[in-house]
Amino acid sequence: MNRESMRKVLVEQYDYKHSQVDGVIDRIESFSAPVAEAFAHWLATGELTSPAIAGYTVKKILETQNMKPVAAYIQLQWLVDEPERALRSLRRGPI
């Protein structure tokens, strides 16, 4: 999906603000392969799938945090990139 299509989906279907959507897309475009594949599958089908990273999946993140699915995939990638910081944040719970 190209940036413009993704921008439209995020704004119209997931209520992202125009002012924040480009930053969200930048993060999505930097996903590692396993997270990117799971995200693309979810975007195409609506089925939440993901690898388990540090004991977390997207479903578990959604069950324990107050996040939209897109944010949960971003959180999952954070677990890949900075596991210690991401785990501390997840363990504190929703904001």
Buried (B, 14 or more C-beta within 10 A) or exposed (E): EEEEEBBEBBBEEEEBEEEEBEEBBEBBEEBEEBBBBBBEBBBEEEEBEBBEBEEBBBBBBBEBBEBBBBBBBBBBBBBBEEEEEBBEBBEEEEE
